[in-house]
Amino acid sequence: MHFAQLPQVEAAAVPADGLLLDVREDDEWAAGHVEGALHIPMGQVVARFDELTAAVGEGRRVHVMCRVGGRSAQVTQYLVAQGLDAVNVDGGMLAWDAAGRSVVSGPDGTAEGAFVL
């Protein structure tokens, strides 16, 4: 049996205006997340698929991330199977933070006190 390579992108290569789907749990999101990212925990992706497709629009790529890349790889695989242009952010939020990309926290989205959980 042959499996196709999972599409991936480095955190530093995600476009600033790219659609980012964060599939981490609520507590992880609250500790720190990418400003403007769409938050749908992995366990809710199927139930909230319409919300995701509305955000995707016509032909927009979805950059999927979690903490280190395991959960997001599974969601990416599902989204690709559904016909969406989806890529896994290699290394997840840990790689995003290590690349010096912005992280915010709390309901007001401030950088103060934000960290990757």
C-alpha positions as CSV (number, residue, x, y, z in Angstrom):
1,M,0.0,0.0,0.0
2,H,1.3,3.5,-0.9
3,F,0.4,6.6,1.0
4,A,0.7,10.1,-0.4
5,Q,3.0,12.6,1.3
6,L,1.1,14.9,3.7
7,P,1.4,18.5,2.5
8,Q,3.4,20.6,5.0
9,V,4.8,24.1,5.3
10,E,7.3,25.6,7.7
11,A,5.9,28.0,10.2
12,A,8.1,30.8,8.9
13,A,6.6,30.3,5.4
14,V,3.0,30.8,6.3
15,P,1.8,34.0,4.6
16,A,0.8,36.8,7.0
17,D,-2.6,36.9,5.4
18,G,-3.0,33.1,5.2
19,L,-6.0,31.3,6.7
20,L,-4.7,29.5,9.9
21,L,-6.8,26.8,11.5
22,D,-5.8,26.1,15.1
23,V,-7.1,22.7,16.2
24,R,-5.8,22.8,19.8
25,E,-8.0,22.6,22.9
26,D,-9.5,25.7,24.6
27,D,-6.9,25.9,27.3
28,E,-4.1,25.8,24.8
29,W,-5.8,28.5,22.7
30,A,-6.3,30.7,25.7
31,A,-2.6,30.5,26.8
32,G,-1.4,31.7,23.4
33,H,-2.5,31.7,19.7
34,V,-2.0,33.4,16.4
35,E,-4.0,36.6,16.0
36,G,-6.7,36.1,13.4
37,A,-6.5,32.3,13.5
38,L,-9.8,30.3,13.3
39,H,-10.1,28.1,16.4
40,I,-11.8,24.8,16.0
41,P,-10.6,22.0,18.4
42,M,-9.8,18.8,16.6
43,G,-12.8,17.0,18.1
44,Q,-15.1,19.6,16.7
45,V,-13.8,19.8,13.1
46,V,-16.4,17.4,11.6
47,A,-19.3,19.0,13.4
48,R,-18.1,22.6,12.5
49,F,-17.1,21.7,8.9
50,D,-19.5,24.2,7.4
51,E,-18.0,27.0,9.5
52,L,-14.6,26.1,8.2
53,T,-15.7,26.0,4.5
54,A,-17.3,29.4,4.9
55,A,-14.0,30.8,6.2
56,V,-12.1,29.1,3.4
57,G,-14.1,30.7,0.6
58,E,-13.1,30.0,-3.0
59,G,-9.8,28.2,-3.4
60,R,-8.1,29.6,-0.2
61,R,-5.4,27.4,1.4
62,V,-5.9,26.3,5.0
63,H,-2.8,26.2,7.2
64,V,-3.6,23.7,10.0
65,M,-1.7,23.8,13.3
66,C,-1.7,22.4,16.8
67,R,1.1,22.3,19.4
68,V,3.7,20.2,17.6
69,G,2.0,18.9,14.5
70,G,0.4,15.5,15.3
71,R,-3.3,16.6,15.7
72,S,-3.0,19.1,12.8
73,A,-1.6,16.3,10.5
74,Q,-4.7,14.2,11.1
75,V,-7.0,17.2,10.5
76,T,-5.0,18.1,7.4
77,Q,-5.4,14.6,6.1
78,Y,-9.2,14.8,6.7
79,L,-9.5,18.2,5.0
80,V,-7.5,17.1,1.9
81,A,-9.8,14.0,1.7
82,Q,-12.8,16.4,1.7
83,G,-11.3,18.3,-1.3
84,L,-9.9,21.4,0.5
85,D,-6.4,22.8,-0.1
86,A,-4.9,22.2,3.3
87,V,-1.4,22.0,4.6
88,N,0.0,21.0,8.0
89,V,2.2,23.6,9.7
90,D,5.3,21.5,10.5
91,G,6.2,21.8,14.2
92,G,3.0,23.6,15.1
93,M,2.8,26.4,17.6
94,L,6.2,25.4,19.1
95,A,7.8,26.0,15.6
96,W,5.7,29.2,15.1
97,D,7.0,30.6,18.4
98,A,10.6,29.5,17.7
99,A,10.4,31.3,14.3
100,G,9.6,34.5,16.1
101,R,6.1,34.7,14.8
102,S,3.5,36.7,16.8
103,V,1.5,35.0,19.6
104,V,-1.4,36.7,21.5
105,S,-3.5,35.6,24.4
106,G,-6.7,36.3,26.2
107,P,-10.0,37.6,25.0
108,D,-8.5,41.0,24.0
109,G,-5.7,39.3,22.0
110,T,-2.7,41.0,23.7
111,A,0.9,39.7,23.4
112,E,1.5,40.3,27.1
113,G,1.6,37.0,29.0
114,A,1.1,34.9,25.8
115,F,2.9,31.6,25.7
116,V,2.6,28.3,23.9
117,L,0.9,25.5,25.9
